[in-house]
Amino acid sequence: MRNILIIGAGRSSSSLIKYLLDKSTSENLHITIGDLSLTNAEAIINNHKNATAVQLDVFNADQRSQAVQNSDIVISMLPARFHIEVAKDCVIYGKHLVTASYISDEMKALDTDVKAKGLVFMNEIGLDPGVDHMSAMQIIDEIHEKGGKMLLFESFCGGLVAPESDTNLWNYKFTWNPRNVVLAGQGGAAMFIQENTYKYIPYHKLFRRTEFLTIDGYGKFEAYANRDSLQYRSIYNLENVPTMYRGTIRKVGFSRAWNVFVQLGMTDDSYTIENSENLSYRDFTNLFLAYSPTDSVELKFRSYLKIEQDDIMWDKFLELDIFNPTKKTGLKNATPAQILQKILSEKWTLEADDKDMIVMQHKFGYELDKQKYQIESSMVIKGDDQTYTAMAKTVGLPVAMATLRILNGDITTPGVQLPIKKEVYQPILKELENHGIIFVEKKVPYLGYNPETIKG
């Protein structure tokens, strides 16, 4: 049998593992799931005859290298910073590697050795990055092949809660790592190009410069800019495109409210708070407001942020219970961002019957035969339940499909890469349609600069 090693049995691995197990008999596969928690690994394979669960500590070099040696191809579903040690083992023992993460500088440095051994190291083959790359390149390549000149490319993606499970005023619940949500946008200015003008949005302005978009059947959304859109000009063969912008999708109104946390400093992760475990939620909120011997925390909050009492914004913060004088943070030596994450997790965690939803939209503007055109390509997918979520499907299925195609010799180009070649994206996008991951394209009048936006 051909052996596939999957390292990491977290929530985003469910659809990946099910896909490979479903094909294990016909494709002669044996799947080994390695996780720090043997219980998690055993639960996810559910005694399948073609699978084995093992305890695997990625920091145990002997354990890790032995598992890699026993495989034909390795899938790392670990956090991105842990891929590199697995990757080095794959080079040493001549094994292909698949991840859903961005290509790090350390991973990129392995490219020469990977090519020398004829190995495929496929990265960025999840959702975002992943499905976004493939669906964008399919249309961009089609436009270029017709002789068109790209004028505009904008791409948006968001992990949201499905409308039937949308039960709070923020229209949002955590569908992936809450810490990444709290820290989103930090670490440098958002960079993009618009009408041949470079634009930079500093973190403290990021959530007030948003763009609006509409998805047929699902209404209006907003998006804030991702950190670096400019790097994708060369990746997508769009070096001279006048407009290039990538953003994260939220329901309208989220960014305006989230900006309050940014302005107060509650998303800061650079220092710890004294006696943080004994702070009440009210105490925590008051840390960021001016001292007053007479004004209440609520009054200072509204006054400082210029929020009227009848503004829906005010109701959003009341809903989060951030003025509770008795509930304690319980987090020792915590940063503001860690405490904020704990507060939000109590209100934004998916309930047992909740479903998540992934929304993605691309905009392509181009010129052909002296005429200007614009295409909108949109994808919406809902999760089935708390195991087979929309996030797990859109991350895990492309990983699984790429893995099988590498194993079967359908993807052969060696090197550290992302899925922007036709040999990769065409068959995977077609197969994803069988799983309900479908993009709907429509032609719209060419707008160029969108007058609805305030991002400029």
Disulfide bonds with the S-S distance in Angstrom:
none
